Amino acid sequence: NTNATVVSRNAACPCGSGKKYKRCCAGKQQAPPAAASLTPADLAPAQNLEKAGRFLQANQLYSTLLLRHVDHPALLWGRGRCLMHMGATEDAAAALSRAAQ
């Protein structure tokens, strides 16, 4: 299949297990299913919570979306902003740094 996405062995597994790819689906016969594309409709609820100042709820939603859309820059950026507002500056810096990569 020429449309297959290459997954780094140390990246989070696209199957959504939360494990590294090398410890999850790397040894299986078939490649893990690719995560669906993130749409504006997926992102809007978290952004609306953030705009309303509900940073804890927005952060939880961004985190949940990141399980399916691993290392998605928009999600990491939103999560970083929420963490910053919540006073978790080290976690915020890590999320924002990952978003910028």
Secondary structure, DSSP 8 states (H G I E B T S, - for coil): -TT-----TTSB-TTSSSSBGGGTTTTSSS---------HHHHHHHHHHHHTT-HHHHHHHHHHHHHHSTT-HHHHHHHHHHHHHTT-HHHHHHHHHHHH-
